[in-house]
């Protein structure tokens, strides 16, 4: 059941809320996702990353606006809102304006199929994985349009690099996702989580799934253009890459979607490999719904945020790859590994009739007793 359907059933007996149509609940959920989660989360993530960067570089980081600089992201957002929105004179104005919209819509639309909890998903699609791969690929279109429309050589080179990088790393990402689909037997994101349990996370199903989880994380990190794979916006080469000519809120959209994509990557990894909302070693399915759903959200967010912190740590630890090194990593390392994981998992499923390592251990212990 999707979140709008759940809320409609929950408030069915209320005087005013009970008569609202389903599309109204869907609209409220989308607005709530944007203004109560996505925008604040991106701002807080920027603050946390700046603090982590400061700690790694023996600096203090933000410390002026608010206690410990915690309100710095609000000041930055207000500053960008007040900045002049400049469009270059020789730019293709229509494409220049449309590009950030495409990037924002494709990045935000990915959240529709993220299962934060049992009944907390905007659209419970039976092809959720297929939808996710398709909608996130639209970011490449927005980036190359923005680079082309800017009429700037640095922007064009950055857009072309971004498109090539996203298309290339989509291959290992898709193969690793298919590996998880092969184990669970469904494209439904909610059902993938339900097929796991506190003792049967997909990452521990077989050795190939363990490798696939790491390959997915590295490939998705490169697909999101994060350091050490930030070739499209390499400051020392391309000034700022595809967003060189953007200013004001259009410039802010690129940063907003970068952190939105990072969370989607971590949320998908949590869903496919780390049991989703299932906590380790504890079964909470017997708890009442008002208690169970908040716990599930907390568990899911904890896993995703921990993966996001690792992503931030990697950014401020490793140096940037060259373009040739990046493509070599993709096509000569990650693609063969991801394909081997897919074939290995298929062989494992056929050999052990779909049973994972935990189930085989339980079976052996049962025989021993």
N, C-alpha and C positions, 0 to 999 in steps of 0.2 A: 504494500500500500504506500502510495506517495504521500508526502507531507501535506499538500493541499487537501487530498481526500481524507487524510487522518484528521485534520483540523475541522473539516466540514462535518464529519461524523461526531467529533468531540463537542462541537458547539451546535449540534442539530436542535437541541431543546431550548436554546437561548432565544429570547424574544427578538433581538435584532440580528445577531450574527447567524442565527439559524436559517434565515431567509436569503442569505447571500448566495449567489451562484458559484459554481466551482471555479470559473475563470477569475472571479474576484479574489478568492483565496490564493489562486496561483499568482496573481499580480502582487498581492500583499507579501507572499513568500519571496518573490523575486526582489521586490524593493527592500525587504528585510535582509536578504542575503547581501545585497549591494551596500546598503547604508549601515547595517548593524554588524556585518562581518567583514566583507571584502575590503572596503575602504579603511576601517580602523585596523584590520589585521595587517594590511600593507604598510601603514604608517608605523605600527608597533614593530613590525619586522625590520623596517629601515633603522629604527632606533636601536634595536637589539644588535643588528649587524654592525652599526657604527660603534657600539660599546665593545663588541667582540674585536673589531678591527683595532680600536684603541688599546685594548688589553694586549693583543698580540704585538703591537708596535710600541708598547711601553708608553702609551698616551692615556689621557683621561677619557677622551671622547666627549659627547655632548654633556654639558654641565651648567648651562646658563638658564634656559627656559624651563621653569618648573623645578621641583626637587630632583636632583640627579639628572637633570636635563630630559626628564621623561615627557615633557610637552614639546620638545623640539620638533617632532614630526608635524604637530599642528601648526607651528609657526612656519615651517617649510611649505605646508600645503597652502596656507594663507598667502605666503609670498608668491607662490606660483599662480594663484588665482588673480592676484593683483598685477602680475606682469603683463606687458603688452603682447598681444598675439600677432606676431609678424609673419607675413607670407612673402617670400622672395618675389621680386618683380617678374623674373623670367620662369617662375615655377608653373607647373600645370596645376592651377588652383583647385580644380574639382578633385583630382586624384590626391592632391596634397591634403585636402580636408577629409576625404573619404578614408584614407589609409589608417589614421589612428582609430577611426570608428570600427573598421574591419578587425583590427587587432584587439580592440576592447571587447567587441561582441563575441569574437571567437574565444578569447581568453575567459570571459565571464560565463559563456554558455557551457563551458566544460564542467562548471560546478553543478549543473542540473542533474548529473548522474552520479555524484559523489555520495555514497551512503554513510552519513555521519552516525546514524543509529538505525534501529530496526524499522521505524516508520518515519525517518527523517531524511528523505531524499526527494528532491523537487519533481523528478520525472523517473518513475520506476520502469524503465524501458527493458524489454526482453533482448534488445541488441545494444545494451549500454556501452559495451566495450567498442563495438563498431562505431557507434556515435562519437565516442570520445576520441578515437583515432582520427576520424574524419574532421571533427570540428577543430581540433588542435592544429591540424595541418593547414587550416586557413590562415594561421598567423604568418606563414611564409609569404602568402599572397600580399598581405598588408605591408610587410616589411619591404618587399621588392617594389611595390607600388610607391611607398613613401620615398625610397631611395631614388627611383626614377623621376617622380614628380618634383623632387627638390631641385633638379637641374644643377646638381653639384657632384663633382667627380668623387669626392669622399663618400657622399651619401649613396651614390650609385654603386660604388665598389662594396660598401657595407651591406647594401640590400642584396646584391648578388651573392656575397659571401654567406649572408644569413640564409637565403633561400637554398643554396647548395648544402649548407650545413644541416638545416632542418630536414631536407629531403633525404640526405644521406643517412642521418642517424635515426630517421623513422624506421629504417629497415631492421636494425637490431632491437629497437624498442618494440616494434610490432611482433617480431619473432619471440621475444621474451614474454610478451603478453599472451601470445598464442600458446606458449608452454603452460602458463597458468590456466588458460581456458581448456587445454587438453586434460589437465588433472581434474578440474571441477565439472567439465562437460556442459558449460553454459556461458552465454554472453551477458547474462543479467548480473549487474554489479551486486545487487542485494543478495541474490542466490549464491554468488561466489563466496560472500562472507558467511552465509548460513551453512554452506558446505564445509566450512572450516569450524573448528571448535577450540576451546582452551587448550586442547592437547593435540590438535591436528592442523597446525598452521601449514600453509602450502610450502613455505620455505624449508620445512623439515620433512616434506613428503618423500623426497629422494635427493641424492647428491646433485643431480642436474638442476633441480629447482633452486637449490642454494646458490649455485653458480649463476643461474638465470636472474636471480634477484640482484646480484651485484652488477651483472652486465646491464640490466635494465637501468639501474640507478646511475651508472656512469654514462650510458648512452643518452638517457633523458636529461642529465646535467648538461651534456654537450648540445642537445637539441634546444635547450632553453638559453643557450649562449651565455652560460655562466662561466666565470673564471674557474679553471684554467683554459676554458674553451671559448673565451669571448673574442674570437677573431673578428666578427662583423663590426665591433665597435672598439677595436684596439686603439687606444688614445695615442700611442706613439706612432701609429701608421695612418690612421683615418680620422684624426681629430676626435670625432664621436660617432663615426659610422653613419648608419642610416638616419639617425635623428639629429644630425649636425645642424640642419636648418630650422628645426622646430623650436618653439619657445612657449612659455606660459603653460596652460593646462594641456595642450597637445603634447608638449615635452613630458609633462608629468604622467600622461597616460602610458607612455612607453615604460616608465619605471613601475607604475602601478601593475601593469600586466606582467612585467618580469617577475615580481614577487607573487602575483596570483598564479602564474605558471609554476613557479617553484613549489607552492603549496599543493597544486594539482598533482605534480610529480610525486610528492611525498604521500599524498592521500591515495593515489593509485597504487603506489608501492605497499602502503598499509593494507589496502583492500585486497590486492592480489596475493601478497606473500606473507603478511604479518597478522593475519586473522581478523583484520578490520576492527570491529568494535568488541571482539572477544578479548577479555583480559587473560594473561597467562595463568594456567593451572587453577583457575577459579571459574565455575559455571554460575552465571548470574541470570540464566534464562528463567529460573523459578521465581524471581523477584516480581513484585507488583510493577505494572507499567509506569506509574509516576516515579518510582525509584529506579527502575531499570533503564529508562531512556537517558536520564542525565548521566548515569554511570557509563553507559555506552558511549555517549558523546565525549566524556572526559577521557576514556580509554583511547578512543580513536584520535582525538586531538593530541594526546600525550605522545602517541607513536609518531604521528605526522610531524609534530613540532620537533621532536628529537631528531628525526631525519633532516628537517630543515636546518637545525643547528649544525649538523655535520656538514651540510652544504655550505653554510657560512664559514665554517672552520676551514674547509677546503679552499674557498675563495681567497682567504687571506694567508694561505700557507704555501700554495704551489704557484710556480711561474706559468706564464702563458705559453701554449703550444704554437708552433708555426703552422701555416696552412697545410703544407705537405705532411707534417707530422700528424695533424688532426685527421686528414683523409686516410692516411696509412693506418692510424689507430682504428678508424671505423671499418674500412673494407678488409683489412688484413688481420685484425684481431677480434673486434667485437662481433662482426657479422659471422665469421666462422664459429666463434664460441656460442653465440646465440642459436645458430643453426644446429650445432652439436647438442646443445641443451634440449632443443625441440625433438630431435631424433632420439636422444637418450631417454627422454621422458616417455616418448611413445613406446620404446622398447621396454622400459620399466613397467608401464601400464599393462602391456601385453603379457609380460613374464610373470608379474605378481598379481594379475587380475585387478588392477586399480588400487591395491593396498599400498599404503605408505609405510615409511620406516616405523612410526609409532605403533601402527596396527600389527606389523610383523613382530615387533618386540613383545607386544601384549600376547600375541599368539604363542610365541616361544616360551614366555613366562607361564602361560596356561598349560602348555605341554609339560614344562619342567615340574610344575606343582602336581 
